[in-house]
Amino acid sequence: MEPDKKKIRIFTNKEYLLKEVISDYNSINKTDFIFVKYIHGEVNFAIIEFVNADLNQIFELGRMLGGTTEAVEKNISNPPSIFM
């Protein structure tokens, strides 16, 4: 029997950045977030699937994306650590 996959929506205009953050977050935290698709519309968002992640890890993924996006938009060469 296949485990129950859960889905979340992450609102972002930076699809490429989200993919990088998911890859980094998965390798550091041993989670299984999977980028499924990106939807362009009035509000752009991505669908992410996972099996083994808790609410705290979902929040941390969003925080990491937010910090990375801010660093890119402000052209910060040394963004704050994700472990803060």
N, C-alpha and C positions, 0 to 999 in steps of 0.2 A: 504494500500500500504506500502510495506517495504521500509524503508529509504535506500538511496544509500550508500553502503559500499565502502570505499576507501581502497586501499592496498598500502603498502610500503614494500620495501626490506631493511632489516638491515643486514649489513655484520658483522659477528662475528664468532669467533671460540668457543665461550662460550655460548652454548645453554641454559644451566641451569641458568646462570647468567642473561641472557636476560629475561627469564621467571620471575625471582625474581624482576628484575628492573621494568618490566611491572606491576607486581602486586603492588609493592610499589608505583610506579608513579600513577597508577589508583586510589589507595586508598587516596593518598595525594591530587591529583589534580582533582578528580572526572571525569576522562576521561574514555574512553571505548576501549582502545587498547586491541586487542585479538590476542594472539599468535596462528597462523593457522598451520604452519608447518616449519620444518627446512630442508634445502636442503644441502646435502654434495656433494662437487665437488671440482674443482680446487679452487674455491672461495666459502666458506661456507656462507650461509645467511639464514635468516628467513623471512617468509611472515607474516606481521602483518596487521590486518584489523581494521578499526575504522569508526565511523560515525561522532561523535562529537569531533573533535580535529582540532586545527588550525596549521598553519605552525610553529608558535612559540613553541607549545607543542610538535610537532614532533622533532624539534631541541633540546628542553630540554630533551626529552626522550633519544636521541642519546648522548647528553652531559652527562647525568646521567649514561648511560651504559659505556661510555668511561672512566669516572672517577672511576666507580666501578671496571671495568676491570683492569685499571692501579693499583688500590689499591690491588686487588687480586694478580696480577702478581708480584708486588713489596713487597707483604706481609706486607702492611700497616694496622695496627690494628685499626687506627682511621682515616678513609678517610675523605676528606673535605666534608662539608655539600652540599646538592643539592641546597640549597637556596642561595649560594654565588652569 
